[in-house]
Amino acid sequence: MGRLDNKVAVITGAASGIGRATARRFAAEGARVVVADFAEKEGIEAATEIGGTYVSVDVANEASVEALYKTTEDIYGGIDILFNNAGISPADDDSILTTGLDAWRRVQEVNLTSVYLCCRYGIPHLQKRGGGSIINTASFVAVMGSATSQISYTASKGGVLSMSRELGVQFAREGIRVNALCPGPVNTPLLQELFAKDPERAARRLVHVPMGRFAEPEEIASAVLFLASDDSSFMTASTFLVDGGLAGAYVTPL
């Protein structure tokens, strides 16, 4: 018996990185998984690999998000788990002194507005089931200042954290749990691309991690599985840090 047997899960940003690793893990635990992503080729590959369903979605578009959940319900009859994980961290999101308004707005739309939309249109489906679990991807930068400034990214993840707490409290009596996952730096294509362009930036971030390495996507997927499953049945409105000790460190020995 898997920990997610007979559960239906929708994962945004599931074509790569943490989302794809989580899709694999959920499927291995018995869930029926919807791979929701804008990257069609990679999304279809991910869904085919796990025997799931790919649905194209623009997470910043209201109609697209609403259609995602309707399509999922039409195929599987309901939804039990939302992993709202899609996000971006573009190079033009940097210091507040250099980040333009267009970059600010683009990151807010994809990282924060998307979580609002996914919860707004996803929660009614969980209500029909009499409960469920929502995991929203925030970040360690939502609870502490980042050594490498990404002003809009940091602000968006702070918003995700605050919204998750409020939703967790609001819907607790309905059996809907909402938790914010706060990963430290993770060895994903997004991070690799960012730091390949700026090795000094990577080194500056890594020195703050007591474990001395970045997380692997599979390690974060294990944390998501815990939050999605009944193993975390008394957890809601929580800040779930999985950061290699980063947030707890004052000084990291070299």
N, C-alpha and C positions, 0 to 999 in steps of 0.2 A: 504493500500500500504506500503510495506517495503522499507527501504532505499537502498536495494540491489536487488530489483526485477529484474529478468532476467539477472543478472550478474553471471558469472562463476568465482569462486575463487579457487586458489590452495594454500593450506597451508602446509608448511613443518613443521615437528615436531608436527603434529596435533593429535597424539595419546594420549597426556597428557599435563598437565600444561596449559600454556598460549595458546598454539596451539589448544588444545581441547576446552577450554572455548571460543575461538574465532570462532571455527567451529560451535559451538552451536549458538553463537550470529549471525553469518553470515546467517546460515540457517533460524533462526527466522526472519531475515530481508528480506528473499526471495531469497537468493543466492543459487545457486547450487554449492556444495562444494566438492572439491577433498581433501580427507585426505591423505596426503603424509607422509609416515613414514617408518622406518626400522622395527619397532615393529609390526609384523603382527597381533597378537592376539588383542592387544589394538587398533590398527588402524582399524581393521574390526569392533570392537565393537563401536568405535567412529563414523564410517561411517554409521553403521546400525542405531545407535541412532538418527541421524539427517536426514536419508534418502539420504545420500551422497554416494560417491564412494571412496573406498580405493585403493590406488596405492602404491605398495612397491617401495621405492627409497633409494638409497645410495647417500646422497647429496654431498658426496665428490668424486663421480665417474661421469665423464663426460657423458659417454654413458647412465648411469642410469637417470641422470637429463634430458638429451635430450629426452629420451623415456617417461619420466613423462609427459612432455608437449605435445608430440605427441599423447599419449594415451588420455589425457584430451581433446584435440581438436577432436580426433576421436569420443569420446563419446558425447561431448557437443557442438561441432561445433566452439569453440573458447574459448578465455580466456580474462577476464577483470581485474582481481585482482590477484596479487602475494603477499602473505605474507610469506616472507623468514625468518622463525623463528627457524629452527632447530639449536641446539647448545649443547655443552657439557661443563662441568666444573669439570674435574676429580680431585681427591685428590692429584695426583702427580704433579699438576700444582700449584706451590706455589711460594716461593721466587726465584728470579733469581739465587740465590746462590745454590739452591737445585733442581731446575727443570731441568731435563735432556732434551737433544735434541729430543728424541723420544716423550716425553710428549709435548714439544713445538710444534713439527710438527703436531702431532695428533690433537691438539686443533685448530691450524691454518687451517688445512684441513677442519675440520667439521664446524668451526665457520665463517671463512672468505672465503676460497676458495669456499665453498658451495654457498655463496651469489653471488660471481662472476659467478659461473656456472648457478645458477638459473636466474640471470639477463641476462646473455649472451644468454641463450636459451629461456628464457621467453619473453623478450622484443619483438622479432619479432612477436610473437603471439598477443601482445598488439598493435603493429603497424598495423596488419591486421584489428583490430577492430577500428582503428582510435583514439586510446587513451586507458587510463586505469590508475590504481593506483598500485604502488609497495610500500610495507612497509617492510623495512629491520630491523630486531631486532638487535639493538646495546645494549647499557647499560649506566647507569649513570657513570660507570667507564671509559667510552669513553671521558668524559668531566672533570673528576676530579680524583685524586689519591684515591685508595681504601685503607681502613683501614686494610683490610685483603688481603694480596698479592696473586694474581693469575696472574702471569706475562704474560703468553701466552694468557689467556682469555682477560685480559685488552688490550693487543696489538691487538688481533683479533677484538675486538669491536671498537677500535679506527679506524681500517681499514674499518670496515663496515660503520662507520659514514662518513669518508672521501669519500669512494666510492659512498655512497648514495647522498652526496652533488654534486659530479661531474656528476653523472647520471641524477640527477634532473635538473641540468642546461642544460646538453646536449640534453635531450629529451623533454624539456618544450614546444617547439614550435610544437611538434607532439601530444600534448595532453596527454603525459605520465608523470604522477607525481610520484616522488620518494622521500620518506621521511624516516628518521631514527627514529624508536621508541627507546627511552632510558628509560626503566623501572628502578626503584629502586629495592631493594630486594623484591621478590615476593614469597608468600607462595605456592610453587610448590613442587612436589616430589623431584626434583633435589636439591632444597635448604634444604628441610627437611632432606634428606639423608646426605648432606654435614654437616649440623649443628648438627645433632643427634650424629655425631662422635666427635664433638668439640663444646659443648655448650658455652664455653668461646668465641669462634670465633663468634658465633651467637650474643651473648650479646654485643660484641665489635662493630658489625655492627649496631645493633638495636639502640644503644645509639646515633647514628648520625642522626637518622630519626626524624624530629620534630614531626610528627604525633604519634610517639611512637609505631608503629606496622609495620609489613610487608604488602605489598599490597596483595589483593586476585586476582587470575587469572581473575576473571570476571571483575574486575576494569580495568585491562589492556586490556581486550577484548573490552571494551567500547571505549577505546582510539583508538584501531586498527579499529574499526567500523567507527569512525569519520574520520580517515585518508583514509579509503577505499571508503567512500561515497562522494557524491557531497557536503556534508556539509563543506568539506575542499577543495573546488574546486580551491581556489587561494593559496594553500599551496604546495610548492615543494622545494626540496633541504633543508628541515628544520630539525632541531634537536628537537624532540618532547619529552620533559622530563615528565615522570609520576613517580615521586619519593618521594611523601610525603613531599616535601620541602627539601630533603637532599642536593641537589646541591646549594640551596640558603642559607643554614645555616652556620654561622661562629661557633657559639657555641650553642649546644642544651641544654636547661635547663633540669635538672633531676627532 
